[in-house]
């Protein structure tokens, strides 16, 4: 089943100035370049839809680990993990409860549909920061100085 944003949430996103997230994506090595690109493109499309950021606001860092270097137990919830598991960490300005729940669902659904990722193999976490916590270059806090809206 394809997940869609509620029209009320979509309208709210259009009225808001939304800052981009930085994504750290951890996985066990072994995916092809094509599979990795598909994974990153799918993640970006979910970010654009859920957070309302421009398509060109794309900051993704991939860390590939040798087998055995990522250990994700099931936290007592009965998940079965495979060697295709991934962790997505968002470093982002404050997001609403609705935005967070939306991105979790979009990622789970689309990564399964478009990349064949079992939803049990997806771990997502969000780390909130503020405008003064970002410098895009030249030692300047562009959100604070007004160089970025």
Secondary structure, 3 states (H helix, E strand, C coil): CCCCCCHHHHHHHHHCCCCCCEEEEEEECCCCHHHHHHHHHHHHHHHHHHHCCCCCCCCEEEEEECCCCCCCCCCCCCCCCCCCCEEEEEEEECCCHHHHHHHHHHHHHHHHHHHCCCHHHEEEEEEEECHHHCCCECCECHHHHCCCC
